[in-house]
Amino acid sequence: MKSLDPRVNRLPVVGTAGNIIPKAALDQFGTFEVFVQPKEGKPFQHEGAVHAPDLEMAYVLAKETFTRRFTCTSLYVTDTRDVHISPTTEGSQNVYTLIEEPVTQNNTKSSFEIYHLLKRGKQHQHIGTVEASTPEEAMFIAKQQFNNDKMVYNVWAIRTSTIRFTTPEEKDLWNTLPEKKFRDASDYKGGDKLKLFLERQS
């Protein structure tokens, strides 16, 4: 009997171990991480994730999902698999104490965006960019450049080339009302209008 639940239909057929039928194209979307810049000059911060078939659609869905209800000047997205994560620490231990210099034989350098988790329960914030051969080396270089008196619980390293940025030509996407007062019921001053109406009726 065939199930009507698509989650069940995605599972491998029972009794055919090692003979899993490949999934159809777009059967399951990938996960993409979303980073937003609330104001010009402010650092980008991780805002959440979206499911999408590709990077370009993830960018569109991210804009619709995360920037409709507050002012935003820019955003970017990257595949979750391209976010390289350090260990996460607790209490008073700085995560940089766990990051050691890696052994690498790759001399090809590329840029990595570095993110810090400065407070448990908050979002990762962009701290800077480094040039490195690998994500592990990027975190070690970040340790040398960005490790200061602040407590850092977790570090993310993202290769810049894997990020879908907002281009200068797309900046007009963010030209919305600076303060969306129309969403605030109190801004309509309904009480004042009702009082005026009642005075006219009396």
N, C-alpha and C positions, 0 to 999 in steps of 0.2 A: 504494500500500500504506500503510495507516494505522499510525503508530507507536504503541506501547504506552507510550512515555515521555511523561508529561504535560508535561515541559519542552519537548519538541519540538512538541507539539500547541499550545502557547501561542504559538509563533512565527507571524508572518504567513505567509500562503500565498505560496510563491515564484512570481514572475511576475505579481503583481498589485500593483505599486508604486502607492501612493497610494490603495489600496482595502482598507484594513485593517479587518477585522471587529472591532467592539468586543468586549472581553472580557466574559464573563458575570460577574454580581455575585458577589463573594467569590472570584473566580478566583485573585487574588493579594492576599495580606494586606499591609497597610502596616507600616512600621517605627515603633516607639515607643521613646523613651529612658526609662530607669528611673533614679530617684534615690532613695537610701535614707538614713535617719538611724539610725546604729547605736545611739546612746544619746541620752537626753534632754539637751538643751543642746549637743550636738555638731552641726556643720554637716552639711547634706545633701551627699552626694557622688554623682557619676555612677557607676552600677554596671554598666550594660550596656544591651542592647536586646532587645526582644521583637517578634515579628510577630503582629499581631492584626487582626481586621476593623474594630474601632473602639476608641475611647479607653477605654470601660468594660471591655471584654474585655481590653485591654492591662493594665489595673490588676490584674485577677484573675490573669492569667498572670504578671505581674511578681512578685506576692506568692508564687505557687507556685514560681517559678524562682529567685528571689534571696534569699528570707528564710526558707527552711526549715531551713538548716543553721547559722545564726548568729543571735544576738540582734538584733532590730530593733525600733525604736519607731514608725517611720512610713516611708512611701514615697510618691512621686508619679511620674506618668508624663506625657509630652507627645509629640505627634507630632514625628518627626524633622525634618519640614519647618518646624516652628516654632522650631527652635534656630538662632539666627543666630550665625555664627562669624566671629571676627576672623582675620587672617593668623596663621600660626604661625612663631615665630622659633627660631633655633638659637643655640648658644653663649651669649654674654653680652649679647645684645640683648633689651631689654625690649619686649614687644609694644606697650606703650602709646606708645612712640616713633613707631609707625606709624599711630596713630589720631589723626586730625585732626578739628576741629570741622566737622560736616556742615552743608550748606545745607538748611534745611527751612522750608517754609511752612505746615506743619500745626501748629496750636496746640492740638490735642486731646491731652492727656497721659494716659498710662496707666502702670501699674507694670510693671517688668521685673526678673526675677531675674538676677543677675550671678554667673557662675562663672569661677573662675581655674584654669588649669593651672600649678601651681607647680613641678612637677618632671616632666621627660620620662619617659614610661613609667608615670606615676601617673594617678589619676583627677582629673577636674575637681571642685573643691569650691565650695560656695556661699559667696559673700563678702558679699552684701548685696542690697538692693533699691533701685532708683532710679525716679524718675518722668521719663518722656520721651515724645516724640511718635513716634519711630522707633527701631528697634534700633540704628542707627548713632549716633543722639543718645544712646541709653542707654549705649553703650560710651564715648562721649566724657565723659559725666557720671561714669561709673565711673572714668575716668582721673583726674578731679579729686578724687573722693572716696576711692578705694581704692588708688590708686597710691602705694605706700610704698617702703620699702627692699627689699622682697622681689622676687625675679625672677619675672616673669609671662611665660609662653611663649605663652599663648593665652587668649582671653576668649570666653565664651558669653553671649548675652543672650536670655532667653526671656520673652515676654509672659506675665505672671502669669495672665491670663484663659484662656490656652490649656492650663493645667496641671490635671490631675485629681489633687487632693490627697486625703490621708486626712482624713476629717472627724472632729470630736470624737466623734461617735456610733460611729465605726468603730474607736476606739482599742482596744477590747477584742479586736480581731483579733490584737493583739500580746501578749496575756497568755499567754505560754508559759513553759516552764521557763527560768529565767535562765541555767542552765548545763545543757546537754543531755548529761549524763554518760552516759546510756544509749547514746550513740553511741560512747563510748570503751571499747574492749575492756578496757583496764587497770583500769577502774573496777569491773569484775565480780570482780576478784581471783581469777581462775581458778586461778592457781598456788597460792595459799594453800588453796583448797578442795581441790585435788588432793592437796596434801601432807597435809591433814587426813584425807582419804579413805584414803590409803595407810597412814597411821599406824593407822587403825582396822582395816584389813585385816590388819596384821602382828601 
